[in-house]
Amino acid sequence: MASGIYAIAHIGHLKLYVGEVNRLSKVWPPMLAQLNSGTYPHPQLQQVWNSEGNKRHFTFHTKTEIIGDKDILGIEELLAEIAK
């Protein structure tokens, strides 16, 4: 994965945690390790991760995947925020 925007979707709860990083392929494994160890710096995401059974309830998406899925509820608002 290249640099760019990513999203972690909380399955079944219509929550999307969006971020931007350089070198996604190098960032995702440490990010997952932080979530699993309880040390992720975003307290709300960490709390949900801890209470919802970890990665079984989350999916990871790149900007390209998000833009290509026109069935996402609120995609226009999300893309407007990404463009800022």
C-alpha positions, 0 to 999 in steps of 0.5 A: 500500500502506498501513502494516503488515507485509510479507514478502520470500519467498526462492523455493524455500528456504522462507525468509521475511523479515518486517518492519514499516514505515509507508507500504509503497508509499514504503518498498519502492522504496528497500528494493529499491534498497538490496538491489540496491546491496548496502547493505541493513541486514539482512546475512543477507538482503543476502547471500542477495540477492547470491548468489541473483541478486537479485529473480528469486528473491524475492517481496514480500507484504503482511500481507493477502496472507499472512493470506489464504493458508492454504496457507503452511506454518507460517501459524499460527506466523507469525500468532502472531509478527505478533500479538506 
